[in-house]
Amino acid sequence: MNVILFGGTGMIGRGVLRECLRDDAVTGVLAVGRTPLGVSHPKLREVVQPDPSDLSGLAAELPGHDACFFCLGVSSVGMKEEAYRRVTHDLTLAVARPLAAANPRLTFVYVSGEGTDSTGRGRSMWARVKGRTENDLLELPFRAYMFRPGIVQPVRGIPSKTRLYRTLYTVTAPLIAVLRRIAPNLVTTTEDLGRAMIAVAAGGEVPGRILRPRDINRLGAAPTRHN
């Protein structure tokens, strides 16, 4: 399959990219973003542009892709709702709509978050915005899946892009390791996220359109063919 990846420079995106490049089921990866990945691979092609939602230059190529893994996102800390909505909802839909129009058979996987508010009426700003984003994606004419990971543990040398988060992951790594043993369905890894996305796009058995840590871990544990 041919995959389009957004957010490949972030922690989750880097984990997903790693699994895509290693998995024989993925023939090619088109990574779209604002900054270079700093990665070279025969299966990888990069498009670096100031506005990652502008797909006009790729219009002729969009029908030839089987899946889009949308890992682009920002923390809501310190942001007002309008600004967070522009980055989280508006940018995502600006990418998703032309993809759905170009290829209704495409699988679109959106990285949301555990605690997302599908009603759009809750007190948490980020949860409302994510909920609206999910709902709008699910109405588009393609196969859309919402990934709601809980605690995401970076593995295989994948770093967090945010300095504060890097520090937190270093400090809490022993606690997360214990938590994975006693409550495995609260925690997932960057590796399992990538594998689960590939499994969903490849037509694996999926319990529904909204996938939580238990579902992600089950799909991520499925055997894959790696180089």
PECOR-V449437 format. One record per residue. N is the residue number from 0. SS is DSSP state (h for helix, s for strand, l for the rest). Layout:
n = {N N}
ss = {SS SS}
This chain:
n = {0 1 2 3 4 5 6 7 8 9 10 11 12 13 14 15 16 17 18 19 20 21 22 23 24 25 26 27 28 29 30 31 32 33 34 35 36 37 38 39 40 41 42 43 44 45 46 47 48 49 50 51 52 53 54 55 56 57 58 59 60 61 62 63 64 65 66 67 68 69 70 71 72 73 74 75 76 77 78 79 80 81 82 83 84 85 86 87 88 89 90 91 92 93 94 95 96 97 98 99 100 101 102 103 104 105 106 107 108 109 110 111 112 113 114 115 116 117 118 119 120 121 122 123 124 125 126 127 128 129 130 131 132 133 134 135 136 137 138 139 140 141 142 143 144 145 146 147 148 149 150 151 152 153 154 155 156 157 158 159 160 161 162 163 164 165 166 167 168 169 170 171 172 173 174 175 176 177 178 179 180 181 182 183 184 185 186 187 188 189 190 191 192 193 194 195 196 197 198 199 200 201 202 203 204 205 206 207 208 209 210 211 212 213 214 215 216 217 218 219 220 221 222 223 224 225 226}
ss = {l s s s s s l l l l h h h h h h h h h h h h s l l l l s s s s s s l l l l l l l l l l s s s s s l l l l l l l h h h h h h h l l l l s s s s l l l l l l l l l l h h h h h h h h h h h h h h h h h h h h h h l l l l s s s s s l l l l l l l l l l l l l h h h h h h h h h h h h h h l l l l s s s s s s l l s s s l l l l l l l l l h h h h h h h h h h h h h h h h h h h h l h h h s s s h h h h h h h h h h h h l l l l l l l l s s s h h h h h h h h l l l l l s l}
